[in-house]
Structure formats: C-alpha cells, structure tokens
C-alpha cells in the first residue's frame, strides 16, 4: 500500500491539536481532527508505516473533497458514494482500480473505527460498495513439487562439490515464512540455539516504528546441525547471508530449473507455501498472521487466500 506522492495539504484555517483517541472525539468534531486521532490510533495499534501513510493520504483526499472542517457526523453514505464517483470519473487524476479499491477500504476502516469507538452512531461507509481488484492467485508449491525441490537441495548438499546453502535457504524460508528483506537482515545472534531441542529464530527490526513486527519463530530440531555445516562451508561470521538478494534469487532459480518446476521458485513462493502448509496443518488464523508478521489490515486480504489454497490442497500428507 505504499504511496509515493507526498501527502496533500488540507486547506482551511488551523485548528487546535487533533484529538488523540476515539473517546475524545464527538459527532461535531472536524474531519481534520478525526484524521489526526485515527493516525495516532493506527500508530498505537502497530499498523505498518506504509499502511499509515496510505490511509492518511486517502483521508486527506476525502478532506479535499468535503472540506477538512466538515463535522464527521455530517458525512453520510451519500457523501461517500459521491466521493468514490468523483475519484473514479471527475477528479482529473487517474485512479486505477487497485488504488480505488484501497481508498474504499480506507473509508471502511476509518468510519468503522469511528462507529466501533462510539464516536458515531452509524457507519457511513458500511453500505459503500467495495469492488476488490482481482489479483492473480499467489504461487504455491504442490506437495510433489516441494518434494522435488528438497531432493534437489539435498543432492546439491551431498554432491561431488557439496553446497549446503540451497538446502539451508529453502528449509529456512519454508519453516518460517519470512520475507526476503527479513531474511537478508539476519545475523547469527538472531538465532537462539541455547536449547537445541527448541531452536528459535528472532526477527528483529532496527526501526523503532517497526518493532511491532518483531517475533520469535521455532526452527526444526535438525536445523542447527545444518547451520553448523553451512557456517563451516561458507566461513560465516556475522551476517547469515553475506551476499546480495540477487545472489539468493539465482540460487532459487537454479534449484527450480533442476527440479523442473512449472512455476518460479522465489522468496514469495516459499513464503506463501509456508503459510498454506501451516494452515493445512491446523494453525489458527491469528497465530499464523502473527507468525508471518502481517497487520490485521493486510490479513483481511491475505488470510482468505491462504485459507482457500489450504482447503484446495487438503490436509498435509502423513509421514511414513
């Protein structure tokens, strides 16, 4: 949801400092004040920086349309429908279907929050029609494809010129579901191997505003010996992968070629495969969301896709 343009200015006379919580707002509060309170609410709830920027940018456009000083209790469903129509056909700035869908989502989240907080007696955005953009289904490895991938990585590990890195990388992504950026940021002290019966991986962020995404993830008991083998082979001292992301993308592409996959093998493919396998194994939805480090807003779109793919694939095959 990243927005590349700067936030538009809201016109009108300056107002006192915006309310800092839903309880301090009321129906006659201005839209400007409500936007300020909503931004504070999102930050307190751990929304991602990109989500906060995108939502506030969308609401600033609404303020341009209605006037920033309008009382939030005077914004009706009819007003919001006119706003959506204006975005689609009259604003003069191209609004592609994906951006339009996100802006409708912003309205629903914002006015839903005002209603649930008791500020407004109704949710003006609830009846607004939301036409989600159809995006391609995420790539997920089948059980047979995953078996071929792991056979290839084990073969590279045990071949005439042993290379354990592909197996270490694929199994790490498959068992943790971490993103490429999180993977590239890993250093050895992010691994907690004090109890080899319960090895753990810490996902950490240097940016304080992203600390809510930090989490502790379990690793398989057989993974620490794999790590020791990798450290010896590659002389790893600090960064787990002291290379560029492109290098690891080449590693995955080579594995995909050897495994004769009909689809790509990428960080994203393995992240989705990990999520779907966890869902197939019965992991509760909210636990899976926290494991993946995604916000509740992002999970509204991602969660149903994971559930649908898991239902289509069926239960995980039993071992043996």
C-alpha positions, -999 to +999 in steps of 0.1 A: +000+000+000+029+024-003+021+058-016+049+076-035+034+111-036+037+135-007+007+140+015-016+167+001-022+198+022-055+202+039-069+237+034-088+258+058-079+276+090-057+260+116-074+241+144-063+231+179-042+200+183-063+170+170-079+146+194-056+117+203-081+090+208-116+079+197-130+087+232-121+124+229-139+128+195-176+135+190-200+139+162-193+176+157-155+171+156-140+181+123-128+156+098-093+171+102-094+163+140-107+128+133-079+121+108-053+131+134-069+109+160-070+080+136-034+084+127-025+082+164-047+051+168-030+033+139+004+040+153-007+027+187-021-004+171+011-012+153-001-005+117+029-006+093+044+027+083+033+022+047-003+015+057-004+046+079+009+068+051-015+053+026-046+056+048-038+092+058-032+102+022-065+087+012-083+105+040-066+138+031-081+134-004-115+129+012-109+162+032-101+180-001-135+167-014-157+175+016-137+203+032-114+195+062-137+214+086-168+193+080-182+176+111-177+139+108-213+134+119-224+153+087-206+128+064-233+105+050-232+073+029-244+095+000-214+118+006-190+089+004-206+074-027-203+108-044-166+109-033-160+075-048-177+086-080-156+117-081-124+096-076-134+074-105-145+099-131-143+136-121-111+142-101-089+146-132-061+125-117-061+089-129-073+064-103-066+028-113-089+001-099-063-010-073-060+025-059-097+030-059-103-003-041-077+007-014-094+041-009-127+024-004-110+001+022-096+032+039-131+047+042-145+014+057-116+011+082-118+048+092-156+051+096-158+016+111-133+027+138-154+058+145-185+037+148-169+010+170-153+036+192-188+051+199-180+084+182-206+080+156-240+062+159-237+048+124-211+035+100-215+057+069-190+036+049-206+002+055-231+004+026-204+018+002-198-009-024-163-023-023-152-038-056-120-056-048-094-059-075-089-094-087-052-102-084-035-134-097-035-162-072-002-165-054+022-192-065+023-221-040+043-253-044+024-286-045+035-314-023+051-332-053+069-300-063+082-294-028+094-330-027+114-325-059+128-291-046+141-307-014+155-337-033+175-312-055+188-292-025+198-324-007+215-335-038+235-303-040+244-306-004+257-341-009+271-339-044+307-340-057+310-303-049+289-300-017+269-269-014+246-268+017+234-232+011+204-240-012+191-265+014+196-242+043+179-213+025+149-233+012+142-250+046+146-217+065+120-200+043+097-230+042+096-234+080+095-197+090+077-179+061+099-149+065+101-122+038+132-116+016+140-083+035+138-102+068+160-130+055+187-106+043+188-088+076+195-120+096+227-122+116+240-151+137+229-136+171+193-136+158+195-174+162+188-188+197+203-222+198+208-225+236+182-252+238+189-275+208+156-292+214+138-259+208+159-238+184+145-204+177+149-175+152+144-139+162+131-115+135+142-080+146+139-045+132+163-016+137+135+010+130+116+015+163+084+021+143+086-015+130+093-031+163+057-045+164+067-068+135+094-085+157+087-121+165+103-154+177+099-183+154+106-220+160+130-239+138+132-277+133+154-296+156+175-308+127+183-273+115+211-263+139+235-290+125+226-278+090+236-243+101+269-256+115+276-273+082+268-241+064+290-219+087+320-241+081+315-243+044+310-206+039+330-192+068+300-173+082+309-149+110+281-124+113+255-120+085+237-152+078+238-145+041+267-122+033+257-116-003+231-097-023+194-107-026+200-113-063+226-140-054+200-159-034+174-154-062+199-171-086+202-199-061+165-204-060+162-202-098+189-228-102+170-251-078+138-246-097+155-255-130+169-287-116+136-296-100+118-289-134+092-267-118+065-253-140+065-222-118+091-199-103+108-206-070+111-173-051+111-159-016+074-150-021+066-185-034+082-201-004+065-177+020+031-185+006+039-222+006+049-220+042+017-202+051-005-226+033+012-256+048+008-241+083-029-236+076-032-272+063-016-283+095-043-266+115-025-235+127-051-210+139-056-180+116-045-153+141-014-173+152-005-177+115-009-139+109+014-132+138+040-157+126+041-140+092+044-106+108+015-090+089-011-065+102-047-072+107-055-050+077-031-069+054-045-102+067-080-092+056-068-098+021-042-124+027-060-146+052-089-158+030-064-165+001-043-187+024-075-205+037-088-211+002-054-225-010-052-247+021-087-260+016-080-268-021-048-287-012-063-307+017-046-319+048-009-324+049+002-359+039+011-381+069+047-391+072+058-427+067 
